[in-house]
Each structure stands twice: as C-alpha cells, then as structure tokens.
Amino acid sequence: MATPRKKPVSKIKTVEDESYSKLEQYCIWLNEYYTALIKAGFKHDMAAMFVMEKDSYPDWVSFKPVKDLLEEEDED
C-alpha cells in the first residue's frame, strides 16, 4: 500500500499579519462578527443590524472610526 502524500503546509494570513492594513483588519472583523451572529442563530437582517450599530460591539473592540481608517489608506 502506498503512503498518501501530505499536502504542503502554507502560511495562512491572519488579522495580526502585518500585510493587512487597518481598514482590511476592520473589514475582516466585521465579517467575522456577522458570521458569528449568524452561527449563533440570528437571522441575516438582525445580524446586519448589529454589525451596523457600533454600540453593539463588545467592549474589547476598539477601532478608530472608518473615516480615519480611510484617510490612513490614502496616505499609503
């Protein structure tokens, strides 16, 4: 019997990876937040409402306003 080949291990980008801009990290977090709400049983419209409402973000989330993130992108 032949031994199955192992898939090559590739480096996976994470939000902590330096190659992501602050705006990209924010967008990734929003997507993860939305996905977690759906997985927790919220309907799509309710999950979208939570994502759009900054007051619903957990206390440990401390992002600058999106306007500031966009300005940082323009400087790069």
Steps between C-alpha positions, in 0.01 A plus 500: 500500500631843407531769762273795425680825423471778749380836377765770519451729796437857393511804723150630570449874524347616824362833610814548708713461187676828420403479130139599578419870529294628792200537269534141380526379860183691586314348204617151594379557856159620376467189285597274791253681728220456245587132446507436876157660540356280223662192656350597837154487344427859405315560175691678223317831536548507877871411469546779244332743739743404779800541268386847395436613859835581664340501847449124464876432470658328800694724740834349397459622140673832459509607137547852377210642302496374141561856375840502674585158359418619148725803543786273610451292184531810281831592663659162411 
